[in-house]
Amino acid sequence: MDIRRTFRFFPACAFLVVLCLQSCRRDAALERALAFAGDNRRELEGVLLPYS
């Protein structure tokens, strides 16, 4: 019975791990986009600030 309880929560835990990994990956994409912004990086950061 304990094994069934453990496996019942496994999908939720796996989902949380994947979610955390995806958020780390999005930060890298954001940094890349800000790097491409060049001289406009400060202005772009100012626009994005209210959404963070």
OpenMM code with the backbone's topology and positions (N, CA, C; nanometers):
from openmm import Vec3, app, unit

residues = "MET ASP ILE ARG ARG THR PHE ARG PHE PHE PRO ALA CYS ALA PHE LEU VAL VAL LEU CYS LEU GLN SER CYS ARG ARG ASP ALA ALA LEU GLU ARG ALA LEU ALA PHE ALA GLY ASP ASN ARG ARG GLU LEU GLU GLY VAL LEU LEU PRO TYR SER".split()
positions = [
    Vec3(0.0814, -0.1188, 0.0000),
    Vec3(0.0000, 0.0000, 0.0000),
    Vec3(0.0861, 0.1257, 0.0000),
    Vec3(0.1976, 0.1253, 0.0687),
    Vec3(0.2859, 0.2402, 0.0698),
    Vec3(0.3462, 0.2659, -0.0679),
    Vec3(0.3699, 0.1604, -0.1417),
    Vec3(0.4272, 0.1761, -0.2757),
    Vec3(0.3270, 0.2462, -0.3667),
    Vec3(0.2001, 0.2119, -0.3562),
    Vec3(0.0982, 0.2784, -0.4388),
    Vec3(0.0892, 0.4263, -0.4050),
    Vec3(0.0981, 0.4583, -0.2791),
    Vec3(0.0932, 0.5993, -0.2374),
    Vec3(0.2129, 0.6749, -0.2939),
    Vec3(0.3290, 0.6121, -0.2900),
    Vec3(0.4499, 0.6747, -0.3429),
    Vec3(0.4365, 0.7001, -0.4926),
    Vec3(0.3891, 0.6003, -0.5653),
    Vec3(0.3771, 0.6148, -0.7105),
    Vec3(0.2634, 0.7080, -0.7500),
    Vec3(0.1712, 0.7341, -0.6616),
    Vec3(0.0644, 0.8283, -0.6913),
    Vec3(0.1200, 0.9707, -0.6995),
    Vec3(0.2188, 1.0013, -0.6196),
    Vec3(0.2759, 1.1355, -0.6186),
    Vec3(0.3931, 1.1522, -0.7154),
    Vec3(0.4382, 1.0448, -0.7736),
    Vec3(0.5521, 1.0508, -0.8652),
    Vec3(0.5257, 1.1414, -0.9858),
    Vec3(0.4108, 1.1326, -1.0541),
    Vec3(0.3874, 1.2223, -1.1689),
    Vec3(0.3891, 1.3694, -1.1295),
    Vec3(0.3346, 1.4010, -1.0134),
    Vec3(0.3353, 1.5411, -0.9697),
    Vec3(0.4776, 1.5886, -0.9437),
    Vec3(0.5581, 1.5053, -0.8821),
    Vec3(0.6982, 1.5420, -0.8559),
    Vec3(0.7759, 1.5564, -0.9859),
    Vec3(0.7527, 1.4655, -1.0787),
    Vec3(0.8205, 1.4735, -1.2087),
    Vec3(0.7806, 1.6008, -1.2820),
    Vec3(0.6533, 1.6366, -1.2743),
    Vec3(0.6062, 1.7592, -1.3380),
    Vec3(0.6745, 1.8815, -1.2773),
    Vec3(0.6891, 1.8852, -1.1467),
    Vec3(0.7546, 1.9982, -1.0810),
    Vec3(0.9010, 2.0090, -1.1212),
    Vec3(0.9675, 1.8965, -1.1342),
    Vec3(1.1080, 1.8978, -1.1759),
    Vec3(1.1204, 1.9531, -1.3179),
    Vec3(1.0339, 1.9077, -1.4062),
    Vec3(1.0368, 1.9563, -1.5451),
    Vec3(1.0050, 2.1055, -1.5492),
    Vec3(0.9105, 2.1484, -1.4690),
    Vec3(0.8751, 2.2894, -1.4636),
    Vec3(0.9931, 2.3740, -1.4182),
    Vec3(1.0646, 2.3289, -1.3171),
    Vec3(1.1820, 2.4022, -1.2688),
    Vec3(1.2911, 2.4083, -1.3751),
    Vec3(1.3114, 2.2983, -1.4437),
    Vec3(1.4133, 2.2969, -1.5490),
    Vec3(1.3765, 2.3901, -1.6628),
    Vec3(1.2493, 2.3971, -1.6968),
    Vec3(1.2058, 2.4872, -1.8033),
    Vec3(1.2253, 2.6328, -1.7631),
    Vec3(1.1989, 2.6664, -1.6370),
    Vec3(1.2166, 2.8060, -1.5978),
    Vec3(1.3629, 2.8461, -1.6002),
    Vec3(1.4517, 2.7563, -1.5682),
    Vec3(1.5945, 2.7885, -1.5782),
    Vec3(1.6325, 2.8124, -1.7237),
    Vec3(1.5750, 2.7358, -1.8103),
    Vec3(1.6051, 2.7476, -1.9519),
    Vec3(1.5529, 2.8798, -2.0089),
    Vec3(1.4382, 2.9255, -1.9621),
    Vec3(1.3837, 3.0518, -2.0099),
    Vec3(1.4717, 3.1683, -1.9704),
    Vec3(1.5341, 3.1619, -1.8550),
    Vec3(1.6242, 3.2686, -1.8140),
    Vec3(1.7409, 3.2808, -1.9112),
    Vec3(1.7900, 3.1687, -1.9583),
    Vec3(1.8995, 3.1708, -2.0547),
    Vec3(1.8544, 3.2346, -2.1861),
    Vec3(1.7317, 3.2040, -2.2276),
    Vec3(1.6797, 3.2620, -2.3510),
    Vec3(1.6599, 3.4124, -2.3348),
    Vec3(1.6157, 3.4539, -2.2186),
    Vec3(1.5985, 3.5967, -2.1928),
    Vec3(1.7332, 3.6680, -2.1950),
    Vec3(1.8324, 3.6088, -2.1337),
    Vec3(1.9660, 3.6692, -2.1344),
    Vec3(2.0193, 3.6806, -2.2767),
    Vec3(1.9931, 3.5800, -2.3575),
    Vec3(2.0385, 3.5835, -2.4971),
    Vec3(1.9679, 3.6966, -2.5725),
    Vec3(1.8368, 3.7118, -2.5488),
    Vec3(1.7621, 3.8186, -2.6152),
    Vec3(1.8116, 3.9557, -2.5701),
    Vec3(1.8412, 3.9684, -2.4414),
    Vec3(1.8926, 4.0962, -2.3919),
    Vec3(2.0310, 4.1250, -2.4479),
    Vec3(2.1100, 4.0216, -2.4677),
    Vec3(2.2422, 4.0409, -2.5268),
    Vec3(2.2294, 4.0893, -2.6714),
    Vec3(2.1312, 4.0362, -2.7446),
    Vec3(2.1092, 4.0798, -2.8830),
    Vec3(2.0557, 4.2222, -2.8898),
    Vec3(1.9966, 4.2703, -2.7806),
    Vec3(1.9403, 4.4053, -2.7798),
    Vec3(2.0489, 4.5114, -2.7903),
    Vec3(2.1698, 4.4760, -2.7509),
    Vec3(2.2818, 4.5687, -2.7630),
    Vec3(2.2628, 4.6950, -2.6816),
    Vec3(2.2657, 4.8101, -2.7499),
    Vec3(2.2536, 4.9391, -2.6813),
    Vec3(2.1153, 4.9603, -2.6198),
    Vec3(2.0153, 4.8877, -2.6681),
    Vec3(1.8786, 4.9039, -2.6182),
    Vec3(1.8478, 4.8133, -2.4987),
    Vec3(1.9485, 4.7460, -2.4469),
    Vec3(1.9259, 4.6519, -2.3376),
    Vec3(1.8603, 4.7190, -2.2169),
    Vec3(1.9089, 4.8352, -2.1768),
    Vec3(1.8517, 4.9035, -2.0597),
    Vec3(1.7054, 4.9372, -2.0812),
    Vec3(1.6729, 4.9834, -2.1997),
    Vec3(1.5343, 5.0184, -2.2296),
    Vec3(1.4453, 4.8944, -2.2301),
    Vec3(1.4944, 4.7859, -2.2862),
    Vec3(1.4187, 4.6617, -2.2890),
    Vec3(1.3983, 4.6076, -2.1480),
    Vec3(1.5004, 4.6150, -2.0654),
    Vec3(1.4864, 4.5721, -1.9254),
    Vec3(1.3822, 4.6562, -1.8532),
    Vec3(1.3792, 4.7859, -1.8819),
    Vec3(1.2793, 4.8742, -1.8209),
    Vec3(1.1373, 4.8365, -1.8606),
    Vec3(1.1205, 4.7963, -1.9853),
    Vec3(0.9890, 4.7538, -2.0329),
    Vec3(0.9473, 4.6222, -1.9669),
    Vec3(1.0417, 4.5321, -1.9503),
    Vec3(1.0114, 4.3999, -1.8943),
    Vec3(0.9970, 4.3996, -1.7430),
    Vec3(1.0492, 4.4984, -1.6764),
    Vec3(1.0492, 4.5029, -1.5300),
    Vec3(0.9100, 4.4876, -1.4686),
    Vec3(0.8067, 4.5546, -1.5168),
    Vec3(0.6744, 4.5368, -1.4543),
    Vec3(0.6190, 4.3950, -1.4655),
    Vec3(0.6665, 4.3174, -1.5611),
    Vec3(0.6149, 4.1813, -1.5823),
    Vec3(0.6899, 4.0757, -1.5030),
    Vec3(0.7938, 4.1155, -1.4321),
    Vec3(0.8702, 4.0162, -1.3560),
    Vec3(0.8256, 4.0074, -1.2126),
] * unit.nanometer
topology = app.Topology()
chain = topology.addChain("A")
for resn in residues:
    res = topology.addResidue(resn, chain)
    for name in ("N", "CA", "C"):
        topology.addAtom(name, app.Element.getBySymbol(name[0]), res)
